[in-house]
Amino acid sequence: LLCQKNFSDVVILSSYKINSVLREYFGVDIKVDRVGRMLANIAKKNQLKRLKTNIPKYSLKISRLSKLKF
């Protein structure tokens, strides 16, 4: 869903962004730290580039979306 509404070829993933999409579109309320742990595991499996910010954020190219491992 984040990638569908994105105009660039790269999407920035963060636990807060994913949590707000889950809450707004699906009505699912999950703790942000759990979303962050799941995101970190997915990023590690797929070797996503971590951005140098205080809040962990990962860069995902739209072309690699179909090849993601969960």
PyRosetta script that sets phi, psi and omega in degrees:
from pyrosetta import init, pose_from_sequence

init()
pose = pose_from_sequence("LLCQKNFSDVVILSSYKINSVLREYFGVDIKVDRVGRMLANIAKKNQLKRLKTNIPKYSLKISRLSKLKF")
pose.set_psi(1, -40.1)
pose.set_omega(1, 177.5)
pose.set_phi(2, -64.3)
pose.set_psi(2, -37.0)
pose.set_omega(2, -176.9)
pose.set_phi(3, -76.4)
pose.set_psi(3, -28.8)
pose.set_omega(3, -179.1)
pose.set_phi(4, -67.6)
pose.set_psi(4, -35.5)
pose.set_omega(4, -176.5)
pose.set_phi(5, -93.3)
pose.set_psi(5, 7.0)
pose.set_omega(5, -177.0)
pose.set_phi(6, -92.0)
pose.set_psi(6, 140.9)
pose.set_omega(6, -178.8)
pose.set_phi(7, -95.2)
pose.set_psi(7, -23.6)
pose.set_omega(7, -178.5)
pose.set_phi(8, -90.8)
pose.set_psi(8, 177.3)
pose.set_omega(8, -179.7)
pose.set_phi(9, -91.0)
pose.set_psi(9, 0.8)
pose.set_omega(9, 178.6)
pose.set_phi(10, -129.7)
pose.set_psi(10, 137.7)
pose.set_omega(10, 176.3)
pose.set_phi(11, -116.5)
pose.set_psi(11, 141.0)
pose.set_omega(11, 177.9)
pose.set_phi(12, -99.3)
pose.set_psi(12, 120.9)
pose.set_omega(12, -178.4)
pose.set_phi(13, -101.5)
pose.set_psi(13, 132.0)
pose.set_omega(13, 172.8)
pose.set_phi(14, -139.2)
pose.set_psi(14, 158.1)
pose.set_omega(14, -177.9)
pose.set_phi(15, -65.1)
pose.set_psi(15, -35.1)
pose.set_omega(15, -179.8)
pose.set_phi(16, -68.1)
pose.set_psi(16, -40.5)
pose.set_omega(16, 179.8)
pose.set_phi(17, -66.1)
pose.set_psi(17, -45.1)
pose.set_omega(17, 179.6)
pose.set_phi(18, -64.7)
pose.set_psi(18, -41.2)
pose.set_omega(18, 179.4)
pose.set_phi(19, -62.9)
pose.set_psi(19, -41.2)
pose.set_omega(19, -179.7)
pose.set_phi(20, -68.6)
pose.set_psi(20, -35.2)
pose.set_omega(20, 176.7)
pose.set_phi(21, -67.1)
pose.set_psi(21, -43.1)
pose.set_omega(21, 178.4)
pose.set_phi(22, -61.5)
pose.set_psi(22, -41.4)
pose.set_omega(22, -178.6)
pose.set_phi(23, -70.3)
pose.set_psi(23, -43.9)
pose.set_omega(23, -174.5)
pose.set_phi(24, -73.0)
pose.set_psi(24, -45.8)
pose.set_omega(24, -173.0)
pose.set_phi(25, -92.4)
pose.set_psi(25, -28.2)
pose.set_omega(25, -174.9)
pose.set_phi(26, -117.3)
pose.set_psi(26, -7.3)
pose.set_omega(26, 179.1)
pose.set_phi(27, 70.2)
pose.set_psi(27, 20.5)
pose.set_omega(27, -178.4)
pose.set_phi(28, -96.7)
pose.set_psi(28, 126.6)
pose.set_omega(28, 179.8)
pose.set_phi(29, -112.7)
pose.set_psi(29, 101.3)
pose.set_omega(29, -180.0)
pose.set_phi(30, -114.2)
pose.set_psi(30, 145.1)
pose.set_omega(30, 177.4)
pose.set_phi(31, -62.3)
pose.set_psi(31, 141.0)
pose.set_omega(31, -176.6)
pose.set_phi(32, -62.4)
pose.set_psi(32, -35.3)
pose.set_omega(32, -178.7)
pose.set_phi(33, -66.6)
pose.set_psi(33, -33.2)
pose.set_omega(33, 176.1)
pose.set_phi(34, -67.8)
pose.set_psi(34, -42.4)
pose.set_omega(34, 177.5)
pose.set_phi(35, -61.8)
pose.set_psi(35, -40.5)
pose.set_omega(35, 178.7)
pose.set_phi(36, -62.8)
pose.set_psi(36, -40.5)
pose.set_omega(36, 178.1)
pose.set_phi(37, -66.4)
pose.set_psi(37, -41.3)
pose.set_omega(37, 177.7)
pose.set_phi(38, -64.8)
pose.set_psi(38, -41.6)
pose.set_omega(38, 178.9)
pose.set_phi(39, -63.5)
pose.set_psi(39, -40.9)
pose.set_omega(39, 178.3)
pose.set_phi(40, -63.3)
pose.set_psi(40, -40.4)
pose.set_omega(40, 178.0)
pose.set_phi(41, -65.4)
pose.set_psi(41, -43.1)
pose.set_omega(41, 178.7)
pose.set_phi(42, -65.2)
pose.set_psi(42, -41.1)
pose.set_omega(42, 179.4)
pose.set_phi(43, -64.3)
pose.set_psi(43, -38.2)
pose.set_omega(43, 179.4)
pose.set_phi(44, -67.3)
pose.set_psi(44, -43.1)
pose.set_omega(44, 179.5)
pose.set_phi(45, -64.2)
pose.set_psi(45, -34.9)
pose.set_omega(45, -175.1)
pose.set_phi(46, -101.7)
pose.set_psi(46, 3.9)
pose.set_omega(46, 178.8)
pose.set_phi(47, 53.3)
pose.set_psi(47, 49.8)
pose.set_omega(47, 177.3)
pose.set_phi(48, -78.7)
pose.set_psi(48, 146.2)
pose.set_omega(48, -179.2)
pose.set_phi(49, -76.5)
pose.set_psi(49, 128.3)
pose.set_omega(49, 178.1)
pose.set_phi(50, -90.7)
pose.set_psi(50, 132.1)
pose.set_omega(50, 178.1)
pose.set_phi(51, -83.0)
pose.set_psi(51, 150.4)
pose.set_omega(51, -176.2)
pose.set_phi(52, -86.6)
pose.set_psi(52, 79.1)
pose.set_omega(52, 176.4)
pose.set_phi(53, -131.7)
pose.set_psi(53, 166.7)
pose.set_omega(53, 177.7)
pose.set_phi(54, -66.1)
pose.set_psi(54, -40.5)
pose.set_omega(54, 176.1)
pose.set_phi(55, -89.5)
pose.set_psi(55, 126.9)
pose.set_omega(55, -179.4)
pose.set_phi(56, -59.6)
pose.set_psi(56, 122.8)
pose.set_omega(56, 177.2)
pose.set_phi(57, -131.4)
pose.set_psi(57, 144.8)
pose.set_omega(57, -177.1)
pose.set_phi(58, -126.5)
pose.set_psi(58, 146.3)
pose.set_omega(58, -180.0)
pose.set_phi(59, -98.7)
pose.set_psi(59, 127.8)
pose.set_omega(59, -179.9)
pose.set_phi(60, -127.2)
pose.set_psi(60, 122.8)
pose.set_omega(60, 175.3)
pose.set_phi(61, -77.8)
pose.set_psi(61, 137.0)
pose.set_omega(61, -177.8)
pose.set_phi(62, -59.7)
pose.set_psi(62, -33.9)
pose.set_omega(62, -179.4)
pose.set_phi(63, -65.3)
pose.set_psi(63, -23.3)
pose.set_omega(63, 179.8)
pose.set_phi(64, -91.3)
pose.set_psi(64, 0.1)
pose.set_omega(64, -176.0)
pose.set_phi(65, -60.0)
pose.set_psi(65, -42.8)
pose.set_omega(65, -177.3)
pose.set_phi(66, -71.8)
pose.set_psi(66, -15.7)
pose.set_omega(66, -177.6)
pose.set_phi(67, -99.6)
pose.set_psi(67, 7.5)
pose.set_omega(67, -178.6)
pose.set_phi(68, -64.6)
pose.set_psi(68, 139.2)
pose.set_omega(68, 175.4)
pose.set_phi(69, -104.1)
pose.set_psi(69, 134.7)
pose.set_omega(69, 179.7)
pose.set_phi(70, -110.1)
pose.dump_pdb("model.pdb")
